[in-house]
Amino acid sequence: MRCLELPIFYRCVNRCAFCSNTAQMGAFGEHPLTLEEIRGILRAKRAAGFGHVTFTGGEPTLHPAFLEALAEAKSLGLRTQAVSNGCALAIKPFADAALPRLDELCLSIHGSRAAVHDKVTGNPRSFRRLKAALAAVARAKRDVFLIVNVVVSKLNVDDLEGVARLALAQKRLRQLWVSSLIPEGEALRRWRSLAVPYRRVLERLPAVAEAARRRGATLRLFGFPPCVLGELRVHDSGLYKNPNAAVERVVRRGRAGLRSLPRGLKPPERGKTRRCAGCGLRARCQGVWKAYLRRFGDGELEAQP
């Protein structure tokens, strides 16, 4: 299935320590996509053979026409997903209107308790809202395909198993994503204080993987070079769904416009080192974030047969 990633709203109530979209929100916060633009994109992509749309942001559920955008996508036969922090879904009337039109929901959980989650998000109300959003998903009449994503940094690495327990306790959870810190936006600016070596995450991942297996949920690992994953390599997200295209907001000469990115949003630069020479995984490996190599070196990498 061809998948579209569509950022529709460049504002957010959280100020996550690792936010990758600070520049975009600063530039386009006053220029959300109009409903007419959203409808035009959805119709064009559907005609081009796309079957799935992921609404992102900022926080897409804060778009004043989010419900109308969902309705348009469903009327076109598109499978819908929203990537959200749960703030609007914490409001019962909104959740009751949105969830019947959402096939998939990706919620960000960055701590198993308020002290951790709220520190990561920079919002002292974010964990309370997240729990309300989880409750809304649990009571929804429709069986929403729930995905939970956690971005691992120094702020929450020691709570990774706790996040997994909270996620796996959700009856509608289907996938748990553990994401390595991406060096862009705030994460790049604060890289030295936020980044953790892979080994600190990998120490905790076997227990997370076993808990997911017992629960019958799928574990996906994003942003880790496959050579460091060992037996966990079967969970490498690079083997699975990626967006085939993305449309994003641009402003040229003071006027808001749109730009299509045929292969999805361009990630930060990755690199390979001499340790990668002759590795049997080289063809499928995208390499290591160059910012990571500058911070921690390549000592954790090990060429595979």
Phi and psi restraints in degrees (value plus and minus 20) as a CYANA .aco file:
   2 ARG   PHI     -99.8   -59.8
   2 ARG   PSI     113.4   153.4
   3 CYS   PHI    -139.6   -99.6
   3 CYS   PSI     115.9   155.9
   4 LEU   PHI    -130.7   -90.7
   4 LEU   PSI     114.4   154.4
   5 GLU   PHI    -125.0   -85.0
   5 GLU   PSI     103.9   143.9
   6 LEU   PHI    -150.9  -110.9
   6 LEU   PSI      78.1   118.1
   7 PRO   PHI     -93.3   -53.3
   7 PRO   PSI     102.5   142.5
   8 ILE   PHI    -133.5   -93.5
   8 ILE   PSI     -35.7     4.3
   9 PHE   PHI    -166.8  -126.8
   9 PHE   PSI     104.6   144.6
  10 TYR   PHI    -125.8   -85.8
  10 TYR   PSI      24.9    64.9
  11 ARG   PHI    -156.5  -116.5
  11 ARG   PSI     141.1   181.1
  12 CYS   PHI    -177.7  -137.7
  12 CYS   PSI     129.2   169.2
  13 VAL   PHI    -105.1   -65.1
  13 VAL   PSI     -35.8     4.2
  14 ASN   PHI    -116.1   -76.1
  14 ASN   PSI     142.5   182.5
  15 ARG   PHI    -151.6  -111.6
  15 ARG   PSI      49.6    89.6
  16 CYS   PHI     -81.5   -41.5
  16 CYS   PSI     119.9   159.9
  17 ALA   PHI     -79.0   -39.0
  17 ALA   PSI     -48.6    -8.6
  18 PHE   PHI    -126.6   -86.6
  18 PHE   PSI     -10.2    29.8
  19 CYS   PHI     -69.5   -29.5
  19 CYS   PSI     106.7   146.7
  20 SER   PHI    -109.3   -69.3
  20 SER   PSI     -26.5    13.5
  21 ASN   PHI    -132.9   -92.9
  21 ASN   PSI       0.6    40.6
  22 THR   PHI     -81.0   -41.0
  22 THR   PSI     -60.0   -20.0
  23 ALA   PHI     -85.5   -45.5
  23 ALA   PSI     -64.4   -24.4
  24 GLN   PHI     -84.7   -44.7
  24 GLN   PSI     -60.8   -20.8
  25 MET   PHI     -87.3   -47.3
  25 MET   PSI     -55.7   -15.7
  26 GLY   PHI     -86.4   -46.4
  26 GLY   PSI     -57.4   -17.4
  27 ALA   PHI    -101.5   -61.5
  27 ALA   PSI     -56.4   -16.4
  28 PHE   PHI    -138.3   -98.3
  28 PHE   PSI     -10.1    29.9
  29 GLY   PHI     -75.4   -35.4
  29 GLY   PSI     -50.9   -10.9
  30 GLU   PHI    -112.3   -72.3
  30 GLU   PSI     -14.5    25.5
  31 HIS   PHI    -150.2  -110.2
  31 HIS   PSI      39.6    79.6
  32 PRO   PHI     -83.8   -43.8
  32 PRO   PSI     135.1   175.1
  33 LEU   PHI     -83.2   -43.2
  33 LEU   PSI     117.6   157.6
  34 THR   PHI     -97.3   -57.3
  34 THR   PSI     141.0   181.0
  35 LEU   PHI     -81.5   -41.5
  35 LEU   PSI     -55.9   -15.9
  36 GLU   PHI     -84.4   -44.4
  36 GLU   PSI     -60.8   -20.8
  37 GLU   PHI     -84.6   -44.6
  37 GLU   PSI     -63.7   -23.7
  38 ILE   PHI     -80.9   -40.9
  38 ILE   PSI     -66.5   -26.5
  39 ARG   PHI     -80.6   -40.6
  39 ARG   PSI     -62.1   -22.1
  40 GLY   PHI     -82.9   -42.9
  40 GLY   PSI     -62.8   -22.8
  41 ILE   PHI     -84.1   -44.1
  41 ILE   PSI     -67.4   -27.4
  42 LEU   PHI     -81.6   -41.6
  42 LEU   PSI     -62.3   -22.3
  43 ARG   PHI     -87.2   -47.2
  43 ARG   PSI     -61.5   -21.5
  44 ALA   PHI     -85.8   -45.8
  44 ALA   PSI     -63.4   -23.4
  45 LYS   PHI     -89.9   -49.9
  45 LYS   PSI     -55.8   -15.8
  46 ARG   PHI     -84.0   -44.0
  46 ARG   PSI     -61.9   -21.9
  47 ALA   PHI     -84.4   -44.4
  47 ALA   PSI     -46.6    -6.6
  48 ALA   PHI    -105.3   -65.3
  48 ALA   PSI     -19.3    20.7
  49 GLY   PHI      82.8   122.8
  49 GLY   PSI     -10.6    29.4
  50 PHE   PHI     -95.6   -55.6
  50 PHE   PSI     125.0   165.0
  51 GLY   PHI    -141.8  -101.8
  51 GLY   PSI     -21.5    18.5
  52 HIS   PHI    -165.2  -125.2
  52 HIS   PSI     118.7   158.7
  53 VAL   PHI    -151.1  -111.1
  53 VAL   PSI     114.5   154.5
  54 THR   PHI    -131.4   -91.4
  54 THR   PSI      97.2   137.2
  55 PHE   PHI    -106.5   -66.5
  55 PHE   PSI     105.5   145.5
  56 THR   PHI    -149.9  -109.9
  56 THR   PSI    -193.6  -153.6
  57 GLY   PHI    -171.5  -131.5
  57 GLY   PSI    -158.2  -118.2
  58 GLY   PHI      16.3    56.3
  58 GLY   PSI    -171.3  -131.3
  59 GLU   PHI    -132.7   -92.7
  59 GLU   PSI      82.3   122.3
  60 PRO   PHI     -83.3   -43.3
  60 PRO   PSI     -50.2   -10.2
  61 THR   PHI     -88.8   -48.8
  61 THR   PSI     -32.4     7.6
  62 LEU   PHI    -103.9   -63.9
  62 LEU   PSI     -29.1    10.9
  63 HIS   PHI     -80.4   -40.4
  63 HIS   PSI     110.7   150.7
  64 PRO   PHI     -81.6   -41.6
  64 PRO   PSI     -39.5     0.5
  65 ALA   PHI    -134.9   -94.9
  65 ALA   PSI       9.1    49.1
  66 PHE   PHI     -80.4   -40.4
  66 PHE   PSI     -63.6   -23.6
  67 LEU   PHI     -83.9   -43.9
  67 LEU   PSI     -58.3   -18.3
  68 GLU   PHI     -87.8   -47.8
  68 GLU   PSI     -56.8   -16.8
  69 ALA   PHI     -84.1   -44.1
  69 ALA   PSI     -61.2   -21.2
  70 LEU   PHI     -82.4   -42.4
  70 LEU   PSI     -64.1   -24.1
  71 ALA   PHI     -81.5   -41.5
  71 ALA   PSI     -59.9   -19.9
  72 GLU   PHI     -83.9   -43.9
  72 GLU   PSI     -65.4   -25.4
  73 ALA   PHI     -80.1   -40.1
  73 ALA   PSI     -64.0   -24.0
  74 LYS   PHI     -87.5   -47.5
  74 LYS   PSI     -56.5   -16.5
  75 SER   PHI     -84.6   -44.6
  75 SER   PSI     -45.0    -5.0
  76 LEU   PHI    -107.9   -67.9
  76 LEU   PSI     -24.2    15.8
  77 GLY   PHI      64.4   104.4
  77 GLY   PSI      -2.8    37.2
  78 LEU   PHI    -102.9   -62.9
  78 LEU   PSI     123.0   163.0
  79 ARG   PHI     -99.7   -59.7
  79 ARG   PSI     115.4   155.4
  80 THR   PHI    -134.5   -94.5
  80 THR   PSI     123.0   163.0
  81 GLN   PHI    -159.6  -119.6
  81 GLN   PSI     126.2   166.2
  82 ALA   PHI    -144.5  -104.5
  82 ALA   PSI     117.6   157.6
  83 VAL   PHI    -121.8   -81.8
  83 VAL   PSI      97.3   137.3
  84 SER   PHI    -163.0  -123.0
  84 SER   PSI     136.7   176.7
  85 ASN   PHI    -115.1   -75.1
  85 ASN   PSI     -21.6    18.4
  86 GLY   PHI      70.2   110.2
  86 GLY   PSI     -19.1    20.9
  87 CYS   PHI     -81.8   -41.8
  87 CYS   PSI     -66.2   -26.2
  88 ALA   PHI     -97.2   -57.2
  88 ALA   PSI     -52.2   -12.2
  89 LEU   PHI     -90.1   -50.1
  89 LEU   PSI     -31.4     8.6
  90 ALA   PHI     -91.8   -51.8
  90 ALA   PSI     -34.8     5.2
  91 ILE   PHI    -112.0   -72.0
  91 ILE   PSI      95.4   135.4
  92 LYS   PHI     -75.8   -35.8
  92 LYS   PSI     -70.0   -30.0
  93 PRO   PHI     -79.6   -39.6
  93 PRO   PSI     -58.5   -18.5
  94 PHE   PHI     -87.0   -47.0
  94 PHE   PSI     -66.5   -26.5
  95 ALA   PHI     -79.8   -39.8
  95 ALA   PSI     -61.4   -21.4
  96 ASP   PHI     -85.3   -45.3
  96 ASP   PSI     -46.9    -6.9
  97 ALA   PHI    -106.3   -66.3
  97 ALA   PSI     -54.5   -14.5
  98 ALA   PHI    -102.3   -62.3
  98 ALA   PSI     -64.3   -24.3
  99 LEU   PHI     -81.0   -41.0
  99 LEU   PSI     -55.3   -15.3
 100 PRO   PHI     -84.4   -44.4
 100 PRO   PSI     -36.8     3.2
 101 ARG   PHI    -123.8   -83.8
 101 ARG   PSI     -20.4    19.6
 102 LEU   PHI    -123.1   -83.1
 102 LEU   PSI     104.0   144.0
 103 ASP   PHI    -101.2   -61.2
 103 ASP   PSI     -57.0   -17.0
 104 GLU   PHI    -155.6  -115.6
 104 GLU   PSI     125.8   165.8
 105 LEU   PHI    -156.5  -116.5
 105 LEU   PSI     104.1   144.1
 106 CYS   PHI    -125.9   -85.9
 106 CYS   PSI      90.4   130.4
 107 LEU   PHI    -122.9   -82.9
 107 LEU   PSI     119.0   159.0
 108 SER   PHI    -110.4   -70.4
 108 SER   PSI     102.0   142.0
 109 ILE   PHI    -143.7  -103.7
 109 ILE   PSI      96.3   136.3
 110 HIS   PHI    -134.1   -94.1
 110 HIS   PSI     -12.1    27.9
 111 GLY   PHI    -188.0  -148.0
 111 GLY   PSI     130.5   170.5
 112 SER   PHI    -106.2   -66.2
 112 SER   PSI     -24.5    15.5
 113 ARG   PHI    -167.9  -127.9
 113 ARG   PSI     142.5   182.5
 114 ALA   PHI     -78.9   -38.9
 114 ALA   PSI     -58.2   -18.2
 115 ALA   PHI     -78.5   -38.5
 115 ALA   PSI     -54.0   -14.0
 116 VAL   PHI    -109.3   -69.3
 116 VAL   PSI     -73.4   -33.4
 117 HIS   PHI     -78.3   -38.3
 117 HIS   PSI     -66.8   -26.8
 118 ASP   PHI     -87.8   -47.8
 118 ASP   PSI     -50.0   -10.0
 119 LYS   PHI     -87.8   -47.8
 119 LYS   PSI     -60.1   -20.1
 120 VAL   PHI     -86.6   -46.6
 120 VAL   PSI     -63.2   -23.2
 121 THR   PHI    -102.9   -62.9
 121 THR   PSI     -35.6     4.4
 122 GLY   PHI      50.0    90.0
 122 GLY   PSI       1.0    41.0
 123 ASN   PHI    -155.5  -115.5
 123 ASN   PSI      94.1   134.1
 124 PRO   PHI     -88.6   -48.6
 124 PRO   PSI     -26.3    13.7
 125 ARG   PHI    -127.8   -87.8
 125 ARG   PSI     -20.0    20.0
 126 SER   PHI     -88.7   -48.7
 126 SER   PSI     -58.4   -18.4
 127 PHE   PHI     -88.8   -48.8
 127 PHE   PSI     -59.7   -19.7
 128 ARG   PHI     -81.2   -41.2
 128 ARG   PSI     -62.2   -22.2
 129 ARG   PHI     -87.3   -47.3
 129 ARG   PSI     -59.0   -19.0
 130 LEU   PHI     -80.6   -40.6
 130 LEU   PSI     -64.8   -24.8
 131 LYS   PHI     -82.2   -42.2
 131 LYS   PSI     -57.8   -17.8
 132 ALA   PHI     -85.9   -45.9
 132 ALA   PSI     -57.5   -17.5
 133 ALA   PHI     -85.8   -45.8
 133 ALA   PSI     -61.6   -21.6
 134 LEU   PHI     -81.8   -41.8
 134 LEU   PSI     -59.5   -19.5
 135 ALA   PHI     -84.3   -44.3
 135 ALA   PSI     -58.1   -18.1
 136 ALA   PHI     -84.4   -44.4
 136 ALA   PSI     -61.2   -21.2
 137 VAL   PHI     -83.5   -43.5
 137 VAL   PSI     -61.6   -21.6
 138 ALA   PHI     -83.2   -43.2
 138 ALA   PSI     -55.7   -15.7
 139 ARG   PHI    -112.2   -72.2
 139 ARG   PSI     -26.0    14.0
 140 ALA   PHI     -80.8   -40.8
 140 ALA   PSI     120.8   160.8
 141 LYS   PHI     -90.7   -50.7
 141 LYS   PSI     -48.9    -8.9
 142 ARG   PHI    -107.7   -67.7
 142 ARG   PSI     123.0   163.0
 143 ASP   PHI    -103.9   -63.9
 143 ASP   PSI      63.0   103.0
 144 VAL   PHI     -87.2   -47.2
 144 VAL   PSI     116.8   156.8
 145 PHE   PHI     -97.4   -57.4
 145 PHE   PSI      81.5   121.5
 146 LEU   PHI    -112.7   -72.7
 146 LEU   PSI     109.2   149.2
 147 ILE   PHI    -138.6   -98.6
 147 ILE   PSI     116.9   156.9
 148 VAL   PHI    -136.3   -96.3
 148 VAL   PSI     114.1   154.1
 149 ASN   PHI    -140.7  -100.7
 149 ASN   PSI     114.2   154.2
 150 VAL   PHI    -144.6  -104.6
 150 VAL   PSI     108.2   148.2
 151 VAL   PHI    -116.0   -76.0
 151 VAL   PSI     102.1   142.1
 152 VAL   PHI    -112.4   -72.4
 152 VAL   PSI     107.9   147.9
 153 SER   PHI    -162.4  -122.4
 153 SER   PSI    -198.6  -158.6
 154 LYS   PHI     -79.3   -39.3
 154 LYS   PSI     -45.5    -5.5
 155 LEU   PHI     -91.5   -51.5
 155 LEU   PSI     -44.3    -4.3
 156 ASN   PHI    -157.4  -117.4
 156 ASN   PSI     -16.7    23.3
 157 VAL   PHI     -78.9   -38.9
 157 VAL   PSI     -54.7   -14.7
 158 ASP   PHI     -96.5   -56.5
 158 ASP   PSI     -26.7    13.3
 159 ASP   PHI    -129.0   -89.0
 159 ASP   PSI      -6.7    33.3
 160 LEU   PHI     -81.4   -41.4
 160 LEU   PSI     -63.0   -23.0
 161 GLU   PHI     -85.0   -45.0
 161 GLU   PSI     -54.4   -14.4
 162 GLY   PHI     -85.2   -45.2
 162 GLY   PSI     -62.3   -22.3
 163 VAL   PHI     -80.6   -40.6
 163 VAL   PSI     -63.1   -23.1
 164 ALA   PHI     -81.1   -41.1
 164 ALA   PSI     -62.3   -22.3
 165 ARG   PHI     -82.2   -42.2
 165 ARG   PSI     -63.2   -23.2
 166 LEU   PHI     -83.3   -43.3
 166 LEU   PSI     -65.0   -25.0
 167 ALA   PHI     -84.2   -44.2
 167 ALA   PSI     -66.7   -26.7
 168 LEU   PHI     -90.2   -50.2
 168 LEU   PSI     -34.9     5.1
 169 ALA   PHI     -97.4   -57.4
 169 ALA   PSI     -31.8     8.2
 170 GLN   PHI    -100.4   -60.4
 170 GLN   PSI     102.6   142.6
 171 LYS   PHI     -84.6   -44.6
 171 LYS   PSI     -41.8    -1.8
 172 ARG   PHI    -122.2   -82.2
 172 ARG   PSI     -12.6    27.4
 173 LEU   PHI     -85.7   -45.7
 173 LEU   PSI     111.5   151.5
 174 ARG   PHI    -134.2   -94.2
 174 ARG   PSI     -56.6   -16.6
 175 GLN   PHI    -154.7  -114.7
 175 GLN   PSI     121.7   161.7
 176 LEU   PHI    -139.5   -99.5
 176 LEU   PSI      99.2   139.2
 177 TRP   PHI    -124.8   -84.8
 177 TRP   PSI     107.0   147.0
 178 VAL   PHI    -129.8   -89.8
 178 VAL   PSI      95.6   135.6
 179 SER   PHI    -130.7   -90.7
 179 SER   PSI     111.0   151.0
 180 SER   PHI     -88.7   -48.7
 180 SER   PSI     129.3   169.3
 181 LEU   PHI     -80.5   -40.5
 181 LEU   PSI     110.1   150.1
 182 ILE   PHI    -117.3   -77.3
 182 ILE   PSI     104.7   144.7
 183 PRO   PHI     -98.4   -58.4
 183 PRO   PSI      55.8    95.8
 184 GLU   PHI    -169.9  -129.9
 184 GLU   PSI     140.4   180.4
 185 GLY   PHI      39.2    79.2
 185 GLY   PSI    -155.1  -115.1
 186 GLU   PHI     -84.4   -44.4
 186 GLU   PSI     -53.8   -13.8
 187 ALA   PHI     -82.6   -42.6
 187 ALA   PSI     -57.8   -17.8
 188 LEU   PHI     -90.1   -50.1
 188 LEU   PSI     -62.6   -22.6
 189 ARG   PHI     -82.5   -42.5
 189 ARG   PSI     -55.1   -15.1
 190 ARG   PHI    -128.4   -88.4
 190 ARG   PSI       4.8    44.8
 191 TRP   PHI     -75.2   -35.2
 191 TRP   PSI     -65.6   -25.6
 192 ARG   PHI     -84.8   -44.8
 192 ARG   PSI     -50.0   -10.0
 193 SER   PHI    -112.4   -72.4
 193 SER   PSI     -33.3     6.7
 194 LEU   PHI    -130.0   -90.0
 194 LEU   PSI     -53.5   -13.5
 195 ALA   PHI     -90.1   -50.1
 195 ALA   PSI     123.9   163.9
 196 VAL   PHI    -144.9  -104.9
 196 VAL   PSI     128.3   168.3
 197 PRO   PHI     -87.1   -47.1
 197 PRO   PSI     132.3   172.3
 198 TYR   PHI     -74.4   -34.4
 198 TYR   PSI     -57.1   -17.1
 199 ARG   PHI     -79.2   -39.2
 199 ARG   PSI     -53.6   -13.6
 200 ARG   PHI     -87.9   -47.9
 200 ARG   PSI     -53.1   -13.1
 201 VAL   PHI     -96.7   -56.7
 201 VAL   PSI     -63.3   -23.3
 202 LEU   PHI     -85.1   -45.1
 202 LEU   PSI     -45.5    -5.5
 203 GLU   PHI     -80.9   -40.9
 203 GLU   PSI     -48.8    -8.8
 204 ARG   PHI    -119.9   -79.9
 204 ARG   PSI     -37.6     2.4
 205 LEU   PHI     -88.8   -48.8
 205 LEU   PSI     -55.4   -15.4
 206 PRO   PHI     -78.0   -38.0
 206 PRO   PSI     -61.0   -21.0
 207 ALA   PHI     -86.0   -46.0
 207 ALA   PSI     -58.3   -18.3
 208 VAL   PHI     -85.1   -45.1
 208 VAL   PSI     -64.3   -24.3
 209 ALA   PHI     -82.6   -42.6
 209 ALA   PSI     -60.7   -20.7
 210 GLU   PHI     -87.0   -47.0
 210 GLU   PSI     -60.5   -20.5
 211 ALA   PHI     -84.0   -44.0
 211 ALA   PSI     -60.0   -20.0
 212 ALA   PHI     -85.0   -45.0
 212 ALA   PSI     -60.2   -20.2
 213 ARG   PHI     -81.5   -41.5
 213 ARG   PSI     -64.9   -24.9
 214 ARG   PHI     -83.8   -43.8
 214 ARG   PSI     -55.1   -15.1
 215 ARG   PHI     -98.9   -58.9
 215 ARG   PSI     -37.6     2.4
 216 GLY   PHI      62.0   102.0
 216 GLY   PSI       0.5    40.5
 217 ALA   PHI    -120.0   -80.0
 217 ALA   PSI     135.3   175.3
 218 THR   PHI    -111.8   -71.8
 218 THR   PSI     112.2   152.2
 219 LEU   PHI    -121.8   -81.8
 219 LEU   PSI     112.0   152.0
 220 ARG   PHI    -145.0  -105.0
 220 ARG   PSI     116.9   156.9
 221 LEU   PHI    -136.1   -96.1
 221 LEU   PSI     102.0   142.0
 222 PHE   PHI    -134.0   -94.0
 222 PHE   PSI     115.8   155.8
 223 GLY   PHI      67.3   107.3
 223 GLY   PSI     -13.6    26.4
 224 PHE   PHI    -122.0   -82.0
 224 PHE   PSI     112.8   152.8
 225 PRO   PHI     -83.7   -43.7
 225 PRO   PSI     116.7   156.7
 226 PRO   PHI     -81.6   -41.6
 226 PRO   PSI     -44.3    -4.3
 227 CYS   PHI     -86.7   -46.7
 227 CYS   PSI     -43.3    -3.3
 228 VAL   PHI    -109.2   -69.2
 228 VAL   PSI     -28.7    11.3
 229 LEU   PHI    -105.1   -65.1
 229 LEU   PSI     -40.7    -0.7
 230 GLY   PHI      37.9    77.9
 230 GLY   PSI    -151.3  -111.3
 231 GLU   PHI     -85.7   -45.7
 231 GLU   PSI     -35.2     4.8
 232 LEU   PHI    -100.9   -60.9
 232 LEU   PSI     -18.8    21.2
 233 ARG   PHI     -81.1   -41.1
 233 ARG   PSI     -44.8    -4.8
 234 VAL   PHI     -84.9   -44.9
 234 VAL   PSI     -36.3     3.7
 235 HIS   PHI    -115.9   -75.9
 235 HIS   PSI     -17.9    22.1
 236 ASP   PHI     -80.7   -40.7
 236 ASP   PSI     101.1   141.1
 237 SER   PHI     -87.6   -47.6
 237 SER   PSI     -38.2     1.8
 238 GLY   PHI     -82.4   -42.4
 238 GLY   PSI     -35.9     4.1
 239 LEU   PHI    -103.8   -63.8
 239 LEU   PSI     -26.8    13.2
 240 TYR   PHI    -143.6  -103.6
 240 TYR   PSI    -172.9  -132.9
 241 LYS   PHI     -84.0   -44.0
 241 LYS   PSI     111.7   151.7
 242 ASN   PHI    -151.5  -111.5
 242 ASN   PSI     132.1   172.1
 243 PRO   PHI     -85.1   -45.1
 243 PRO   PSI     120.3   160.3
 244 ASN   PHI    -105.7   -65.7
 244 ASN   PSI     -39.5     0.5
 245 ALA   PHI    -181.4  -141.4
 245 ALA   PSI     139.1   179.1
 246 ALA   PHI    -162.1  -122.1
 246 ALA   PSI     131.4   171.4
 247 VAL   PHI    -143.6  -103.6
 247 VAL   PSI     111.8   151.8
 248 GLU   PHI    -153.8  -113.8
 248 GLU   PSI     140.9   180.9
 249 ARG   PHI     -96.8   -56.8
 249 ARG   PSI     119.2   159.2
 250 VAL   PHI    -154.2  -114.2
 250 VAL   PSI     137.0   177.0
 251 VAL   PHI    -145.0  -105.0
 251 VAL   PSI     100.4   140.4
 252 ARG   PHI    -141.1  -101.1
 252 ARG   PSI     105.1   145.1
 253 ARG   PHI      33.1    73.1
 253 ARG   PSI      19.9    59.9
 254 GLY   PHI      60.3   100.3
 254 GLY   PSI     -18.3    21.7
 255 ARG   PHI    -135.1   -95.1
 255 ARG   PSI     117.3   157.3
 256 ALA   PHI     -96.8   -56.8
 256 ALA   PSI     116.6   156.6
 257 GLY   PHI    -163.5  -123.5
 257 GLY   PSI    -187.6  -147.6
 258 LEU   PHI    -150.9  -110.9
 258 LEU   PSI     131.2   171.2
 259 ARG   PHI    -154.8  -114.8
 259 ARG   PSI     113.3   153.3
 260 SER   PHI    -117.9   -77.9
 260 SER   PSI     113.8   153.8
 261 LEU   PHI    -134.9   -94.9
 261 LEU   PSI      84.1   124.1
 262 PRO   PHI     -79.3   -39.3
 262 PRO   PSI     -51.9   -11.9
 263 ARG   PHI    -128.7   -88.7
 263 ARG   PSI       0.9    40.9
 264 GLY   PHI      70.8   110.8
 264 GLY   PSI     159.0   199.0
 265 LEU   PHI     -89.3   -49.3
 265 LEU   PSI     115.3   155.3
 266 LYS   PHI     -94.3   -54.3
 266 LYS   PSI     104.2   144.2
 267 PRO   PHI    -102.2   -62.2
 267 PRO   PSI     150.3   190.3
 268 PRO   PHI     -82.3   -42.3
 268 PRO   PSI     144.8   184.8
 269 GLU   PHI     -88.1   -48.1
 269 GLU   PSI     120.5   160.5
 270 ARG   PHI    -138.3   -98.3
 270 ARG   PSI     141.2   181.2
 271 GLY   PHI    -164.3  -124.3
 271 GLY   PSI     145.8   185.8
 272 LYS   PHI    -144.5  -104.5
 272 LYS   PSI     135.1   175.1
 273 THR   PHI    -141.8  -101.8
 273 THR   PSI    -198.8  -158.8
 274 ARG   PHI     -81.2   -41.2
 274 ARG   PSI     -46.0    -6.0
 275 ARG   PHI     -85.1   -45.1
 275 ARG   PSI     -39.9     0.1
 276 CYS   PHI    -103.3   -63.3
 276 CYS   PSI     -32.9     7.1
 277 ALA   PHI     -80.6   -40.6
 277 ALA   PSI     109.9   149.9
 278 GLY   PHI      56.6    96.6
 278 GLY   PSI     -16.0    24.0
 279 CYS   PHI     -89.7   -49.7
 279 CYS   PSI     113.7   153.7
 280 GLY   PHI     -88.5   -48.5
 280 GLY   PSI     -32.8     7.2
 281 LEU   PHI    -117.9   -77.9
 281 LEU   PSI     -17.2    22.8
 282 ARG   PHI     -77.1   -37.1
 282 ARG   PSI     -59.2   -19.2
 283 ALA   PHI     -85.5   -45.5
 283 ALA   PSI     -54.1   -14.1
 284 ARG   PHI    -115.8   -75.8
 284 ARG   PSI     -30.3     9.7
 285 CYS   PHI    -108.4   -68.4
 285 CYS   PSI     111.6   151.6
 286 GLN   PHI    -105.6   -65.6
 286 GLN   PSI     -24.7    15.3
 287 GLY   PHI      76.2   116.2
 287 GLY   PSI    -189.9  -149.9
 288 VAL   PHI    -133.4   -93.4
 288 VAL   PSI     123.4   163.4
 289 TRP   PHI     -71.2   -31.2
 289 TRP   PSI     110.4   150.4
 290 LYS   PHI     -82.9   -42.9
 290 LYS   PSI     -52.9   -12.9
 291 ALA   PHI     -83.0   -43.0
 291 ALA   PSI     -55.7   -15.7
 292 TYR   PHI     -86.3   -46.3
 292 TYR   PSI     -64.6   -24.6
 293 LEU   PHI     -81.7   -41.7
 293 LEU   PSI     -59.1   -19.1
 294 ARG   PHI     -86.0   -46.0
 294 ARG   PSI     -53.1   -13.1
 295 ARG   PHI    -103.4   -63.4
 295 ARG   PSI     -63.0   -23.0
 296 PHE   PHI    -138.5   -98.5
 296 PHE   PSI     -28.7    11.3
 297 GLY   PHI      56.0    96.0
 297 GLY   PSI    -188.5  -148.5
 298 ASP   PHI    -134.5   -94.5
 298 ASP   PSI      -1.6    38.4
 299 GLY   PHI     -83.0   -43.0
 299 GLY   PSI     -42.4    -2.4
 300 GLU   PHI    -102.8   -62.8
 300 GLU   PSI     -35.0     5.0
 301 LEU   PHI     -98.2   -58.2
 301 LEU   PSI     124.6   164.6
 302 GLU   PHI    -167.1  -127.1
 302 GLU   PSI      97.6   137.6
 303 ALA   PHI     -78.8   -38.8
 303 ALA   PSI     116.2   156.2
 304 GLN   PHI    -124.5   -84.5
 304 GLN   PSI     134.4   174.4
